[in-house]
Amino acid sequence: MKRVLLIDDDKSFRTLLKRLLEKKFDSKVFEADDGTGGLISLEKDNPHIVFLDIDMPNMNGLQFLEKIQNRICPVAIVVMTNHDEKEYVEKIIQMGVEDYLLKTKFVTQLYERIEILLKKIKRTTRKF
């Protein structure tokens, strides 16, 4: 079973994504409403994938990415945001994220991207 961490301050969005991941992708889902809680869950729950919002209170997504940049055990990170400015996207991609999804196109992109990501992870030595 895949372990997935959702870090987003929008509870209804987390609930929607959690239901999708649990039902369609046989995943154990952990949740955090900001980067601080996300760091705690990252260490405790050791997820395979992190879905990360950027705009959050306390510790935002960029601060979260900065904190985990030197993490020994890599985790696939998918950024979910409404920011689509080219410079902003390039900065996030350079921080080592696996993928970048616009929340405005979430429904149309997510299912396909999750399948691609899970196939890629299965090819690695890390087992679910």
N, C-alpha and C positions, 0 to 999 in steps of 0.2 A: 504494500500500500504506500502510495506517495504521500509525503508530508509537505503541506503547503502553508505558508504564512501570509496572511493578508494584513497589510499595514495601511489603513485608511481611516480618516476621521469621520467619514460618512457611513453610519451604521447600516442604513438601508442598502447602500451599494455593497458593503461587505456581505450582508445577508444574501443578496442576489448572487454574488460571485461564489460564496460558500456553498449554496445549494447546487449550483451548476457543477462545481468541482467535486462535490461529494457524490452526486447522482450520476454524472456522465463520465467522470474520470477516476472513480474509486480512490478518493483522496481523503486523508485525515487533515482537517483544516484548523489552523490556529489563527487567532485574531489579535490585533493590537490597534489602538486608535491614534497612535503617534509613534515617532521614531524611537522614543525612549522605551516604550513598551515593546516595540519591535526588536530592539537590541536584546532585551531580556528574553523574549521568546526565541530569538535566533539562537542564543546560547543554550537555552533549556530544551527546546523542542527539535533542534537540528533539522530544519526543513530542507527539502530538495529544491524547492522553488519559493521565491518571495515575490509577491505582487505588491508594489510600492507606489503609494500616492506621493506627490511632491508637496502640495500645499496642505500642511497640517500645522496645528499649534504645537507649542513646546519645541520638539525637535522635528524639523521638516525632512522631506525625503532626501534633499541634497546633503544635509548634515548627516543623516543616516548613512548615505553612501560613503561619505568621507570617513566616518568612524570604522567602517568595515573594509576599507580598501586593502588593508594588510592582513586580512583574515587568512589563516592557514588553510582551512577547509572551504574551498569555494562553493558558492551556492548560486544557482541561476536566478537572476533578478529581472523582473519585468516591471518597467515603470509604466504607471497609468496616470495620465494627467490630461488637462485641457490645453496645455501650452504646446503650440506647434511652430513657434518661431525657429527658423533654421539654426541660429547660433545657440539657442537654448537646447535644442535637440542634440546638436553636435557635442555640447558640453556633457550632457548626460551619457551619451554613447561612449565618450572618451573615459568615463568613469567605470567602464567595464560591465555595463548592463547587458543582459542577453537580448532584450527586446524592449520596444517602446510602443505603447498603445495610447491612442487618443480616446478619452472617455466618451467623446461625442460619437465615435465610431465603434464603441465597445462591442455591441451586440454582433455586428457584422464581422469583426476581426478576431474576436477572442477565441471562439471555438477552433478555428483553423490554426491559429498561432499556438494554442495550447497543445494540439495534436503534434505539431512540428517540434515544439520544445520537448515534449515527453519522449518522442522518438529519438531525438538527439541525446537526451539524458540517458536513455536506455542503452545507447551505444557506448557509453563510458563505462569504466570499471565499477562505478558506484552502483550498488544493487538497491532496489526498492524493497 
